Amino acid sequence: MPKINHMALDENIGTGYPAPFDVPCLTKRSRDISGAAGLTQFGARTYTLPPGAWSS
């Protein structure tokens, strides 16, 4: 399998959590690597959390 450059993938910023639970997650950044890796049975993502940000 070739190496995946995750920085070239689309980046999602924020969360789908409802207010007020979304506030600490608004700066969360993620990239879905499932499609680039050819995965079909499960998902894989990378997350970048700036200081103070939350993720589940």
Protein Blocks (a to p, Z undefined) as FASTA:
>chain_A
ZZddfklpccdeddfbdcfklmmmmmpccddfklmnopakbccddddddehiacZZ
